[in-house]
Amino acid sequence: MPGPTALRRWVEGYPVDPEGGKVNPTLAYVGTMEMFERAGFRRVRRTEAKSDKRYRWVMRRDLD
């Protein structure tokens, strides 16, 4: 387990949450949460940013 001063590396994305519906393809260029989850990302927090009136999330994938 890393100590408190250990360097953590990750990659972050900000996909849209389709909330069970469809997202306009021209606004889904950032990707969807499902796409990110299939690639091994985890949800961190919801942002106040929206695409097609749907919230975007901060998602991370650890690289270590």
CYANA upper distance limits for C-alpha pairs under 8 A (distance plus 0.5 A):
  2 PRO  CA      6 ALA  CA      6.05
  8 ARG  CA     62 ASP  CA      8.33
  8 ARG  CA     64 ASP  CA      7.64
  9 ARG  CA     62 ASP  CA      6.59
  9 ARG  CA     63 LEU  CA      5.94
  9 ARG  CA     64 ASP  CA      6.75
 10 TRP  CA     60 ARG  CA      6.87
 10 TRP  CA     61 ARG  CA      5.94
 10 TRP  CA     62 ASP  CA      4.75
 10 TRP  CA     63 LEU  CA      5.47
 10 TRP  CA     64 ASP  CA      8.06
 11 VAL  CA     60 ARG  CA      6.15
 11 VAL  CA     61 ARG  CA      5.96
 11 VAL  CA     62 ASP  CA      7.14
 11 VAL  CA     63 LEU  CA      7.66
 12 GLU  CA     58 VAL  CA      7.35
 12 GLU  CA     59 MET  CA      6.10
 12 GLU  CA     60 ARG  CA      5.00
 12 GLU  CA     61 ARG  CA      7.10
 13 GLY  CA     36 PHE  CA      8.46
 13 GLY  CA     57 TRP  CA      8.39
 13 GLY  CA     58 VAL  CA      6.48
 13 GLY  CA     59 MET  CA      5.78
 13 GLY  CA     60 ARG  CA      6.98
 14 TYR  CA     30 VAL  CA      7.27
 14 TYR  CA     31 GLY  CA      8.39
 14 TYR  CA     56 ARG  CA      6.39
 14 TYR  CA     57 TRP  CA      5.70
 14 TYR  CA     58 VAL  CA      5.40
 14 TYR  CA     59 MET  CA      6.68
 15 PRO  CA     28 ALA  CA      8.39
 15 PRO  CA     30 VAL  CA      5.76
 15 PRO  CA     31 GLY  CA      5.41
 15 PRO  CA     32 THR  CA      5.37
 15 PRO  CA     33 MET  CA      5.99
 15 PRO  CA     36 PHE  CA      7.97
 15 PRO  CA     56 ARG  CA      5.86
 15 PRO  CA     57 TRP  CA      6.27
 15 PRO  CA     58 VAL  CA      7.80
 15 PRO  CA     59 MET  CA      8.08
 16 VAL  CA     28 ALA  CA      7.31
 16 VAL  CA     30 VAL  CA      7.38
 16 VAL  CA     31 GLY  CA      6.86
 16 VAL  CA     32 THR  CA      5.41
 16 VAL  CA     33 MET  CA      6.58
 16 VAL  CA     50 LYS  CA      7.82
 16 VAL  CA     51 SER  CA      6.93
 16 VAL  CA     54 ARG  CA      7.01
 16 VAL  CA     55 TYR  CA      6.39
 16 VAL  CA     56 ARG  CA      4.71
 16 VAL  CA     57 TRP  CA      6.96
 17 ASP  CA     32 THR  CA      6.46
 17 ASP  CA     33 MET  CA      6.07
 17 ASP  CA     54 ARG  CA      6.62
 17 ASP  CA     55 TYR  CA      6.25
 17 ASP  CA     56 ARG  CA      6.30
 17 ASP  CA     57 TRP  CA      7.61
 18 PRO  CA     22 LYS  CA      6.50
 18 PRO  CA     23 VAL  CA      6.39
 18 PRO  CA     32 THR  CA      7.36
 18 PRO  CA     33 MET  CA      8.19
 18 PRO  CA     54 ARG  CA      7.02
 19 GLU  CA     54 ARG  CA      7.92
 23 VAL  CA     27 LEU  CA      7.52
 23 VAL  CA     28 ALA  CA      6.78
 23 VAL  CA     52 ASP  CA      7.20
 24 ASN  CA     28 ALA  CA      6.82
 24 ASN  CA     52 ASP  CA      7.21
 25 PRO  CA     29 TYR  CA      7.44
 27 LEU  CA     51 SER  CA      6.46
 27 LEU  CA     52 ASP  CA      6.71
 28 ALA  CA     32 THR  CA      7.26
 28 ALA  CA     51 SER  CA      7.87
 31 GLY  CA     35 MET  CA      7.05
 31 GLY  CA     36 PHE  CA      7.88
 32 THR  CA     36 PHE  CA      7.09
 33 MET  CA     37 GLU  CA      6.57
 33 MET  CA     57 TRP  CA      8.19
 34 GLU  CA     38 ARG  CA      6.66
 35 MET  CA     39 ALA  CA      6.98
 36 PHE  CA     40 GLY  CA      7.07
 36 PHE  CA     41 PHE  CA      5.88
 36 PHE  CA     42 ARG  CA      8.32
 36 PHE  CA     59 MET  CA      8.05
 37 GLU  CA     41 PHE  CA      5.36
 37 GLU  CA     42 ARG  CA      6.74
 40 GLY  CA     61 ARG  CA      6.71
 41 PHE  CA     59 MET  CA      6.38
 41 PHE  CA     60 ARG  CA      5.56
 41 PHE  CA     61 ARG  CA      4.94
 41 PHE  CA     62 ASP  CA      8.39
 42 ARG  CA     59 MET  CA      5.87
 42 ARG  CA     60 ARG  CA      5.95
 42 ARG  CA     61 ARG  CA      6.88
 43 ARG  CA     57 TRP  CA      7.49
 43 ARG  CA     58 VAL  CA      6.86
 43 ARG  CA     59 MET  CA      5.13
 43 ARG  CA     60 ARG  CA      7.23
 44 VAL  CA     57 TRP  CA      7.79
 44 VAL  CA     58 VAL  CA      5.92
 44 VAL  CA     59 MET  CA      5.84
 44 VAL  CA     60 ARG  CA      7.30
 45 ARG  CA     57 TRP  CA      6.32
 45 ARG  CA     58 VAL  CA      5.92
 45 ARG  CA     59 MET  CA      7.89
 46 ARG  CA     55 TYR  CA      7.46
 46 ARG  CA     56 ARG  CA      6.74
 46 ARG  CA     57 TRP  CA      4.85
 46 ARG  CA     58 VAL  CA      6.70
 47 THR  CA     55 TYR  CA      7.17
 47 THR  CA     56 ARG  CA      6.21
 47 THR  CA     57 TRP  CA      5.92
 47 THR  CA     58 VAL  CA      7.29
 48 GLU  CA     55 TYR  CA      7.10
 48 GLU  CA     56 ARG  CA      7.75
 49 ALA  CA     55 TYR  CA      6.48
 49 ALA  CA     56 ARG  CA      6.25
 50 LYS  CA     54 ARG  CA      5.54
 50 LYS  CA     55 TYR  CA      4.92
 50 LYS  CA     56 ARG  CA      6.01
 51 SER  CA     55 TYR  CA      7.04
 51 SER  CA     56 ARG  CA      7.43
